[in-house]
Amino acid sequence: MTGRQWIMGTCLLCRRSDQLVIFIGPVEVGGLSAPVFACGDCCEWCRWVVHSYHQRLDARPAM
Protein backbone atom coordinates (compact mmCIF):
# COMPACT_ATOMS: atom_id res chain seq x y z
CA MET A 1 0.00 0.00 0.00
CA THR A 2 2.58 2.47 -1.05
CA GLY A 3 1.80 6.15 -1.29
CA ARG A 4 -0.90 6.05 1.35
CA GLN A 5 -0.53 7.35 4.89
CA TRP A 6 -1.49 5.58 8.05
CA ILE A 7 -3.61 7.87 10.25
CA MET A 8 -5.31 7.59 13.62
CA GLY A 9 -8.94 6.66 13.15
CA THR A 10 -11.57 3.93 13.21
CA CYS A 11 -11.41 0.69 11.22
CA LEU A 12 -14.66 0.16 9.32
CA LEU A 13 -14.23 -3.63 9.45
CA CYS A 14 -13.50 -4.32 13.13
CA ARG A 15 -14.82 -0.95 14.35
CA ARG A 16 -11.94 -0.41 16.76
CA SER A 17 -11.19 3.28 17.15
CA ASP A 18 -8.13 5.36 17.97
CA GLN A 19 -5.72 3.14 16.06
CA LEU A 20 -3.63 3.39 12.93
CA VAL A 21 -5.75 2.87 9.81
CA ILE A 22 -5.18 3.27 6.08
CA PHE A 23 -7.53 4.14 3.22
CA ILE A 24 -8.51 0.94 1.39
CA GLY A 25 -11.09 2.35 -1.00
CA PRO A 26 -14.59 3.71 -1.21
CA VAL A 27 -17.76 1.86 -0.26
CA GLU A 28 -21.04 2.47 -2.10
CA VAL A 29 -24.50 2.01 -0.65
CA GLY A 30 -27.67 3.18 -2.32
CA GLY A 31 -25.82 5.43 -4.74
CA LEU A 32 -23.85 7.18 -1.99
CA SER A 33 -20.16 6.59 -1.31
CA ALA A 34 -17.77 7.14 1.58
CA PRO A 35 -14.07 6.47 2.18
CA VAL A 36 -13.16 3.22 3.97
CA PHE A 37 -10.25 2.91 6.37
CA ALA A 38 -8.94 -0.35 7.87
CA CYS A 39 -6.39 -1.32 10.51
CA GLY A 40 -3.37 -3.52 9.78
CA ASP A 41 -5.05 -6.73 11.01
CA CYS A 42 -8.11 -6.15 8.84
CA CYS A 43 -5.93 -5.23 5.84
CA GLU A 44 -4.16 -8.56 6.28
CA TRP A 45 -7.53 -10.37 6.45
CA CYS A 46 -8.67 -8.57 3.25
CA ARG A 47 -5.47 -9.67 1.50
CA TRP A 48 -6.16 -13.28 2.54
CA VAL A 49 -9.76 -13.10 1.28
CA VAL A 50 -8.70 -11.71 -2.11
CA HIS A 51 -5.85 -14.21 -2.44
CA SER A 52 -8.16 -17.12 -1.55
CA TYR A 53 -10.77 -15.94 -4.04
CA HIS A 54 -8.23 -15.86 -6.85
CA GLN A 55 -6.82 -19.26 -5.90
CA ARG A 56 -10.32 -20.72 -6.25
CA LEU A 57 -10.73 -19.03 -9.64
CA ASP A 58 -7.39 -20.39 -10.80
CA ALA A 59 -8.32 -23.91 -9.67
CA ARG A 60 -11.46 -24.07 -11.87
CA PRO A 61 -11.30 -26.64 -14.65
CA ALA A 62 -10.74 -25.28 -18.15
CA MET A 63 -13.80 -25.32 -20.36
Backbone torsions as a table, in degrees:
resi	resn	phi	psi	omega
1	MET	NA	59.1	-178.0
2	THR	-74.1	150.8	177.4
3	GLY	84.7	-8.2	178.9
4	ARG	-106.3	149.9	-179.2
5	GLN	-103.5	139.9	171.5
6	TRP	-79.8	134.7	179.7
7	ILE	-131.3	163.3	173.8
8	MET	-79.0	131.2	-179.3
9	GLY	-176.7	-157.0	-178.6
10	THR	-115.0	134.3	176.3
11	CYS	-80.5	125.4	179.9
12	LEU	-66.2	-29.6	-174.1
13	LEU	-80.4	-49.2	-179.0
14	CYS	-99.6	-10.1	176.3
15	ARG	65.1	17.1	173.4
16	ARG	-76.8	140.3	-178.1
17	SER	-111.2	171.2	179.3
18	ASP	54.8	50.2	176.1
19	GLN	-140.6	169.0	178.2
20	LEU	-73.5	128.0	178.2
21	VAL	-133.6	161.8	179.3
22	ILE	-134.1	147.8	177.9
23	PHE	-66.7	125.6	178.8
24	ILE	-114.3	-2.7	176.5
25	GLY	137.6	174.4	177.4
26	PRO	-87.5	157.6	171.1
27	VAL	-118.9	142.4	179.2
28	GLU	-119.6	133.6	177.2
29	VAL	-142.0	121.8	176.8
30	GLY	57.2	34.6	178.9
31	GLY	84.2	-4.5	176.4
32	LEU	-103.8	151.2	177.7
33	SER	-131.8	157.9	178.1
34	ALA	-149.6	152.9	178.2
35	PRO	-71.4	147.0	178.9
36	VAL	-116.5	132.3	177.0
37	PHE	-120.0	144.7	-179.9
38	ALA	-137.9	151.3	176.8
39	CYS	-79.6	172.2	-179.3
40	GLY	-59.5	-43.3	179.6
41	ASP	-62.6	-43.1	-179.4
42	CYS	-72.1	-32.5	174.3
43	CYS	-62.5	-41.4	178.8
44	GLU	-63.9	-41.8	177.9
45	TRP	-62.8	-42.4	178.4
46	CYS	-61.6	-41.3	177.5
47	ARG	-60.1	-43.0	179.6
48	TRP	-62.4	-44.2	180.0
49	VAL	-61.1	-46.7	-179.3
50	VAL	-64.9	-44.3	179.1
51	HIS	-61.0	-44.8	179.7
52	SER	-63.1	-40.5	178.6
53	TYR	-59.7	-45.8	-178.4
54	HIS	-71.7	-30.9	174.3
55	GLN	-63.8	-40.5	178.0
56	ARG	-66.0	-39.4	177.2
57	LEU	-62.4	-43.6	-178.9
58	ASP	-67.1	-24.6	-177.6
59	ALA	-85.6	-4.8	179.4
60	ARG	-65.6	143.8	177.3
61	PRO	-67.5	147.3	177.4
62	ALA	-70.2	145.8	179.5
63	MET	-104.5	NA	NA
